[in-house]
Amino acid sequence: MKERMVGVEEKIAFIERHVEDLDSALMELYDRLAAMERDLARLREEKQRGFEASDQPSPEDEKPPHW
């Protein structure tokens, strides 16, 4: 019976460690995603300011060259 308890405790310890590792990885990915979202928002703002300053139509509004 004691050997069985030791085995269960080892499995629980492994699972706890694994959950901690997964939590750390998830938090790292969350931080990276948040940084990318900030960068994307900044790039969109810069793009919009650039088009507003140049008085050129945005690429979305331009017709393709073959029209």
N, C-alpha and C positions, 0 to 999 in steps of 0.2 A: 504494500500500500504506500509506503514511504517513497519508493522509487517512482511510483505513478504520480505522486504529488510533486516530486522534483521535476519530472517531465512536464507536467502542466505548468509549473512555475517558470520553467525555461521557455516554454512556448509563449506564455503571457509576456515575459520580458522581451522576447523577440518581437512580438506584435507591437508592444509599446514603443520599442525603438524604431520599428518600421513606420509607425504612425507619426512619430516625431520627425523622422526624415522626410516623410511625405509632406508634412505641415511646413517644414522649412523650405522645401522645393516649391510648394504652392505660394508661399509668401514671396519668395524671390521672383517667381513668374508674375505675381500681382504687381510688384514694384516695377518690373520691366514693362509691363503693359501700361501702367499708369504713366511712366516716362514717355513711352511711345505715343500715347494719346496726347500728352502735352506737346510733344514735338509736332505731331500732325496738326493740332490746332494752331500752333505758331506758324507752321508752313502755309496753312490755308489763309491765315491773316496776312502774311507777307505777300502771298500771291494776289489776294484781293486788293491790297494797297497798291501793288505794282500795276495792276490793270486800271485802277481808279486814277492813279497818277499819270498814266500814259494816254488816257482817253481812247484806248484801243478796246475793241470788243473782246470779251473773254473767249477762250478757245471753244467753250460750250456753245457760244452764240454764233460762231463763224460757220459758214457753209463749207463743205469740202471743196477742194480745188476743182473737181470735175463738174461742178454745178455752174 
